Amino acid sequence: MAATDAGTVTVGDLTVRRMGFGAMRVTGPGIWGPPVDLDGARAVLRRTVELGVNFIDTADAYGPRVSEQLIAEALRPYAQDLVIGTKGGLLRDGPGRWRPDGRPEHLREALEGSLRDLGLEQIQLYQLHRPDPKVPFEESVGELVRLKAEGKIRWIGLSNVTVDQLEKAMALTQVVSVQNRYNQTDRQSDDVLAACERLSLAFLPWAPIGSTAGTTAAVVERVAGAHGATPSQVALAWLLHRSPQMLVIPGTSSLAHLEENVAAAALQLTPDEIEELNAAD
């Protein structure tokens, strides 16, 4: 059981294993405040890298700030091959509440905060968390371009964007990744994934396991039974089979669930199973 079984994908000039880790759920309920079990959260982060994961996705909004601070507490000094991607552009008003803020001044402040909390001089992958309908998209991306020119960002990524927005951003700068909601039952970003494949960009599906019901659940459970796997493992394996640009980032606050997720990297689905899962809805 190791993340190395998932193979690798390129993010800019960085090569990472396609089984990553999403650090949103090491925070408190509603992604707000510290976790109930601080030591347990740190243990999950340490075990993540022990299992060969070398890409961790986080954001200043997770907590807020709690996820980034825990990563630093648990993993510094960082392994040389560890890539930490973080995001800015959302404000938090309470548990489960999210509000976009794409103003250049906010993005600069958020980036500076992430550098401090992670204990880094440069963010290797910095993603615009969500376009702000109140701020011209080009202004938000333009500030990230300026921060990159200052050496504070190595590579720029986007999250929750359309193909049109991706193309607008790429007219301003080099984009190396897109993070959109994507799982077996939510494929609304199929066109964005296709663009990432065409442009050789990493695609990070958030909510990668999603939820299944009806026909889809029956198919997933049947495939899981054939492999002695769990439905969640099948969902992750399907994503890895779906595209070579896929960089999955399942998150958890449980050691057992973490190990279950990483083990999905070795699950080899048959062509017939993939076809059946592709057709399920």
C-alpha positions in Angstrom: 0.0 0.0 0.0 1.7 3.2 -1.2 0.9 6.3 -3.2 3.6 5.3 -5.7 1.1 2.8 -7.2 -0.9 5.7 -8.7 1.9 6.9 -11.0 2.8 10.5 -11.4 1.6 13.7 -13.1 3.5 16.9 -13.8 2.5 20.2 -12.2 4.6 22.9 -14.0 8.1 21.6 -13.5 7.1 19.5 -10.4 6.4 15.8 -10.6 4.0 14.4 -8.0 2.3 11.2 -7.3 -1.3 11.1 -8.5 -2.6 10.0 -5.1 -2.5 13.2 -3.1 -4.1 14.3 0.1 -6.7 17.0 0.7 -6.1 18.7 4.1 -9.5 20.3 4.5 -10.9 17.8 7.0 -8.1 18.0 9.5 -9.9 21.1 10.8 -13.0 21.3 13.1 -16.6 20.6 12.3 -17.9 22.7 9.4 -14.2 23.2 8.4 -14.1 25.8 11.2 -11.6 26.1 14.0 -9.2 23.4 15.3 -9.9 19.7 15.1 -11.3 17.9 18.1 -8.2 15.7 18.2 -5.2 17.9 17.4 -2.7 15.1 18.0 -4.7 12.8 15.7 -4.8 15.4 13.0 -1.0 15.7 13.1 -0.7 12.0 13.1 -2.8 11.8 9.9 -0.6 14.3 8.2 2.6 12.5 9.2 1.2 9.2 8.1 0.2 10.7 4.7 3.8 11.3 3.7 4.9 8.0 5.2 2.6 6.4 2.7 4.4 8.1 -0.2 2.0 11.0 -0.8 4.0 14.0 -1.9 1.3 16.4 -2.9 -0.9 18.0 -0.2 -3.8 20.4 -1.1 -4.9 23.0 1.4 -6.2 26.6 1.6 -6.1 29.6 3.9 -9.9 29.3 4.2 -9.7 25.8 5.9 -10.1 26.7 9.5 -9.5 29.4 8.5 -5.7 29.1 8.6 -5.9 25.9 10.8 -5.1 23.4 8.1 -2.0 25.3 6.9 -0.7 25.8 10.5 -1.2 22.1 11.2 0.7 21.1 8.1 3.6 23.2 9.2 3.5 21.8 12.8 3.4 18.2 11.7 5.7 18.2 8.6 8.4 20.8 9.0 11.1 20.5 8.0 9.4 19.5 4.8 10.6 16.5 2.7 12.5 17.7 -0.4 9.9 16.2 -2.8 6.8 17.4 -0.9 4.7 19.8 -2.9 2.1 21.8 -0.9 -0.6 23.5 -3.0 -2.8 26.1 -1.3 -5.5 28.5 -2.3 -6.8 32.0 -1.7 -9.9 33.9 -2.6 -12.6 32.7 -0.1 -13.6 34.3 3.2 -15.2 32.5 6.1 -18.0 33.9 8.3 -18.6 30.7 10.3 -18.9 26.9 10.1 -19.9 25.8 6.7 -20.0 29.4 5.4 -17.9 30.5 2.4 -17.8 33.9 0.6 -15.7 34.7 -2.4 -13.2 37.6 -2.3 -11.1 38.0 -5.4 -9.9 41.5 -4.8 -6.2 41.9 -5.5 -5.5 43.3 -2.1 -7.2 40.3 -0.4 -5.3 37.8 -2.6 -2.0 39.4 -1.7 -2.9 39.4 2.0 -4.1 35.7 1.8 -0.9 34.7 0.0 1.3 36.4 2.6 -0.6 34.7 5.4 -0.2 31.3 3.7 3.6 31.9 3.5 3.7 32.6 7.2 1.5 29.8 8.3 3.2 27.2 6.1 6.7 28.5 7.0 7.6 28.9 3.3 9.3 31.6 1.3 7.5 30.5 -1.9 4.2 28.7 -2.5 4.9 26.0 -5.1 1.3 25.9 -6.4 -1.1 28.7 -5.6 -4.7 28.4 -6.8 -7.4 31.0 -7.1 -10.0 29.3 -4.9 -13.1 30.6 -6.7 -13.8 33.5 -9.1 -15.5 36.4 -7.5 -18.5 37.6 -9.5 -17.9 41.1 -8.0 -14.3 41.4 -9.3 -13.2 41.2 -12.9 -11.6 37.7 -13.3 -8.6 39.2 -15.0 -7.9 41.5 -12.0 -7.8 38.5 -9.6 -5.5 36.5 -11.9 -3.4 39.5 -12.6 -2.5 39.9 -8.9 -1.4 36.2 -8.9 0.8 37.0 -11.9 2.4 39.9 -10.0 3.0 37.7 -6.9 4.6 35.1 -9.1 6.9 37.8 -10.7 7.9 38.7 -7.1 8.9 35.1 -6.5 6.2 34.4 -3.9 4.4 31.9 -6.2 6.1 29.2 -8.3 3.1 28.1 -10.3 -0.4 29.4 -10.7 -3.5 27.2 -10.7 -7.3 27.8 -10.8 -10.3 26.3 -8.9 -14.0 26.2 -9.7 -13.6 27.6 -13.2 -15.1 27.1 -16.6 -13.2 26.5 -19.8 -13.8 30.1 -20.8 -12.2 31.3 -17.5 -9.3 28.9 -18.0 -8.7 30.3 -21.4 -8.9 33.9 -20.1 -6.3 33.1 -17.4 -4.0 31.4 -19.9 -4.0 34.5 -22.0 -2.4 36.3 -19.0 -0.1 33.6 -17.6 0.9 30.0 -17.6 -1.6 27.9 -15.7 -0.6 24.4 -14.5 -3.6 23.0 -12.8 -7.4 23.2 -12.3 -9.3 22.0 -9.3 -13.0 21.5 -9.9 -15.7 19.3 -8.3 -15.6 16.0 -10.1 -16.6 12.4 -9.2 -18.5 9.5 -10.7 -21.9 11.1 -10.2 -20.9 14.7 -10.9 -19.1 15.1 -14.2 -20.2 18.6 -15.1 -16.5 19.5 -15.5 -15.9 17.0 -18.3 -15.2 19.8 -20.7 -12.7 21.3 -18.3 -11.0 17.9 -17.8 -10.8 17.6 -21.6 -9.1 21.0 -21.8 -6.6 19.9 -19.1 -5.8 16.8 -21.1 -5.3 18.8 -24.2 -3.1 21.4 -22.5 -1.3 18.8 -20.2 -2.5 20.5 -17.0 -3.1 18.6 -13.8 -6.8 18.2 -12.9 -7.6 18.0 -9.2 -11.1 16.7 -8.5 -12.5 17.9 -5.2 -15.2 15.8 -3.5 -13.6 12.9 -5.4 -15.6 10.2 -3.8 -18.9 12.0 -3.9 -22.1 10.1 -3.1 -23.7 7.3 -5.1 -27.3 6.0 -5.1 -29.5 3.8 -7.2 -28.0 2.2 -10.3 -24.6 3.8 -9.7 -24.4 2.4 -6.1 -25.2 -1.1 -7.3 -22.5 -1.0 -10.0 -19.9 0.4 -7.6 -20.7 -2.2 -4.9 -20.6 -5.0 -7.5 -17.1 -3.9 -8.7 -16.0 -3.4 -5.1 -17.1 -6.9 -4.2 -15.2 -8.4 -7.1 -11.9 -6.8 -5.8 -12.5 -7.1 -2.1 -12.5 -3.3 -2.0 -14.7 -0.6 -0.6 -17.0 1.5 -2.7 -14.8 4.6 -1.9 -11.8 2.8 -3.2 -13.6 2.0 -6.4 -14.6 5.7 -6.8 -10.9 6.8 -6.4 -9.6 4.0 -8.7 -12.1 5.1 -11.3 -10.8 8.6 -11.2 -7.2 7.5 -11.6 -8.3 5.4 -14.6 -10.4 8.2 -16.0 -7.5 10.4 -17.1 -3.7 10.5 -16.8 -4.0 14.2 -15.8 -6.0 13.3 -12.7 -4.4 14.1 -9.4 -6.8 12.8 -6.7 -6.9 14.5 -3.3 -9.2 12.6 -1.0 -9.2 14.0 2.5 -9.9 12.5 5.9 -9.2 13.0 9.6 -9.0 9.2 10.2 -5.8 7.1 10.0 -7.8 4.1 8.9 -9.6 6.0 6.2 -6.4 7.5 5.0 -4.8 4.1 4.5 -7.9 2.9 2.8 -7.8 5.8 0.4 -4.1 5.3 -0.4 -4.6 1.6 -1.0 -7.0 2.5 -3.9 -3.9 3.5 -5.9 -3.2 -0.1 -6.5 -6.7 -1.1 -7.5 -6.6 -2.2 -11.1 -10.1 -2.1 -12.7 -10.7 -4.2 -15.8 -11.7 -2.5 -19.1 -15.2 -4.0 -18.7 -15.5 -2.6 -15.2 -14.4 0.9 -16.4 -16.9 0.8 -19.2 -19.7 -0.1 -16.8 -18.7 2.6 -14.3 -18.4 5.1 -17.1 -22.0 4.3 -18.2 -23.5 4.4 -14.7 -25.4 7.5 -13.7 
